[in-house]
Amino acid sequence: MSENMRPTPTLRQLRYLAAVVERCHFGHAAEDCLVSQSTLSAAIQELEDLLGAPLLERTKRSVVPTPLGREIAGRARALLKGADDLVDIALTARDPMAGPLHLGVIPTIGPFLLPNVMPRLRSAFPRLKLYLKEDQTARLLDQLDSGMLDAAIIALPYKLDDLEAMDLGPDAFSVICPPGHRLSHQRPVRPKDLAPEDLLLLEDGHCLRDHVLTACNMEITRRNPAFQGTSLHTLVQMVASGLGVTLVPHMALDAGILRGLDIEAIPLDETAPPRRIGLVWRRGTARKETFETLGTMLREATAREGG
């Protein structure tokens, strides 16, 4: 076979390889790519056969990229971004609010914002096909950088590097405590009033943990270090059990996170900085008009919920 006719990898094979190298796990990579594990594994095996070299070291418990696999995956990400940009240019030329859009969202926003806004999005933009991915901020931004996501809804401030952000509005905090608690008689609660309390926080990795500590003017929590929640729902249940107090953003309160629980929400002093909701995307993308239109509707939804 002549050099000009030699087989070349497909974008699908390269996308699957990049996902496995990032996740070091076939199952998680398959979920990210929205395919079965067997489909992903077969495509990577085809790629290895095509190149005549192993790209992954497989064991029963893990998958580790070879040095060649890492290098090819790194180069593949640049090719995939270029291919995605070609598609984006064509989509935007026809209809900015049509076609697939892979949107990431963090767990402390998704369950409270999306049930309200999704019906409006479907009604306003029936040709837009939204695929949602919920994960912590760092992982969402990695997937955004690699081209696996088109945009993400996160909480700010957060280090964004080479991303553009659209501010969708503030999301202030309230203190959650049992009825009759000493804080229930203070309206609003000042950050310094929380110093002697057992402040319940989310686990490391959740940006809301850092935003809460900033709002309370604390570097670290000194009390109840073992009592850390995996979600906002877990935290409010812990408060209801008498384990301490916590801070919850207004978005979650508006969505009814305290419904059915015998606990109170007291606003935190307005001098405490709120978290801000942001829509982020890759700088220079051809779909900026799409994201700005989407962001405008999300901003209206958050303002309506907060108002």
VENLINJO-V786686 format. One record per residue. N is the residue number from 1. PHI is phi in whole degrees, 0 to 359 (999 if undefined). PSI is psi in whole degrees, 0 to 359 (999 if undefined). Layout:
<<N,PHI,PSI> <N,PHI,PSI>>
//
This chain:
<<1,999,133> <2,292,161> <3,299,325> <4,288,342> <5,255,6> <6,294,145> <7,293,146> <8,235,154> <9,297,150> <10,272,159> <11,298,325> <12,298,313> <13,299,317> <14,292,323> <15,296,319> <16,293,319> <17,297,314> <18,300,322> <19,292,318> <20,291,320> <21,296,323> <22,290,318> <23,267,337> <24,53,38> <25,199,122> <26,296,317> <27,297,313> <28,293,322> <29,295,321> <30,296,320> <31,298,317> <32,298,325> <33,269,359> <34,61,39> <35,226,169> <36,285,158> <37,296,323> <38,293,322> <39,296,315> <40,296,314> <41,298,318> <42,295,321> <43,295,321> <44,290,324> <45,297,320> <46,298,321> <47,293,316> <48,298,320> <49,295,321> <50,296,317> <51,275,343> <52,71,30> <53,206,146> <54,287,137> <55,252,341> <56,223,144> <57,259,119> <58,254,133> <59,232,178> <60,293,332> <61,253,341> <62,207,170> <63,228,129> <64,235,127> <65,294,142> <66,284,165> <67,305,320> <68,294,320> <69,299,319> <70,295,318> <71,294,316> <72,293,321> <73,297,320> <74,297,317> <75,291,327> <76,296,323> <77,300,321> <78,293,319> <79,296,319> <80,294,321> <81,299,317> <82,297,317> <83,295,318> <84,298,322> <85,296,322> <86,299,316> <87,294,318> <88,299,320> <89,299,317> <90,293,317> <91,297,315> <92,295,325> <93,295,324> <94,278,309> <95,196,110> <96,302,334> <97,251,40> <98,230,159> <99,90,180> <100,285,143> <101,220,116> <102,268,111> <103,244,124> <104,270,154> <105,208,141> <106,278,156> <107,295,338> <108,270,6> <109,237,312> <110,311,305> <111,295,342> <112,258,332> <113,263,315> <114,293,320> <115,302,330> <116,278,321> <117,270,335> <118,299,315> <119,300,324> <120,293,320> <121,295,317> <122,297,322> <123,289,317> <124,284,325> <125,229,73> <126,295,340> <127,268,358> <128,273,124> <129,254,101> <130,271,125> <131,250,121> <132,258,142> <133,226,118> <134,261,129> <135,194,172> <136,288,159> <137,303,312> <138,301,317> <139,290,323> <140,297,318> <141,290,328> <142,297,317> <143,290,328> <144,293,318> <145,295,324> <146,278,354> <147,91,1> <148,284,338> <149,240,152> <150,266,326> <151,202,170> <152,209,146> <153,258,118> <154,227,178> <155,256,138> <156,249,155> <157,280,150> <158,202,143> <159,293,121> <160,251,348> <161,53,236> <162,265,53> <163,236,151> <164,265,149> <165,227,142> <166,245,120> <167,285,123> <168,262,356> <169,125,168> <170,278,158> <171,221,89> <172,287,165> <173,257,152> <174,235,149> <175,276,133> <176,250,124> <177,211,164> <178,291,155> <179,297,141> <180,85,353> <181,298,152> <182,301,330> <183,286,340> <184,291,345> <185,265,0> <186,248,118> <187,227,111> <188,275,171> <189,276,133> <190,272,148> <191,307,322> <192,292,339> <193,292,342> <194,273,349> <195,307,316> <196,276,359> <197,272,156> <198,280,99> <199,272,117> <200,273,131> <201,234,163> <202,286,163> <203,296,161> <204,304,145> <205,105,336> <206,271,122> <207,295,337> <208,298,329> <209,302,312> <210,291,323> <211,294,323> <212,295,314> <213,297,324> <214,294,317> <215,298,327> <216,271,358> <217,60,42> <218,239,143> <219,278,317> <220,217,160> <221,270,132> <222,262,352> <223,239,150> <224,50,49> <225,297,338> <226,279,342> <227,265,87> <228,236,134> <229,268,155> <230,268,347> <231,203,166> <232,296,324> <233,299,321> <234,295,318> <235,299,315> <236,291,330> <237,293,324> <238,294,322> <239,296,317> <240,297,335> <241,273,0> <242,83,21> <243,273,349> <244,156,201> <245,236,165> <246,211,174> <247,246,137> <248,231,136> <249,289,153> <250,300,330> <251,302,318> <252,289,324> <253,295,316> <254,298,331> <255,277,358> <256,88,30> <257,295,337> <258,266,1> <259,302,128> <260,86,359> <261,250,143> <262,270,68> <263,219,163> <264,242,156> <265,241,122> <266,241,128> <267,302,142> <268,278,145> <269,312,138> <270,295,347> <271,285,343> <272,286,130> <273,292,133> <274,280,164> <275,281,160> <276,239,142> <277,271,134> <278,224,147> <279,254,126> <280,237,150> <281,208,169> <282,290,134> <283,296,135> <284,89,2> <285,295,151> <286,283,350> <287,257,24> <288,302,320> <289,299,321> <290,300,311> <291,291,324> <292,293,322> <293,293,316> <294,299,316> <295,297,323> <296,298,318> <297,292,320> <298,296,322> <299,296,318> <300,297,322> <301,292,317> <302,292,324> <303,294,321> <304,294,318> <305,294,321> <306,284,339> <307,274,999>>
//
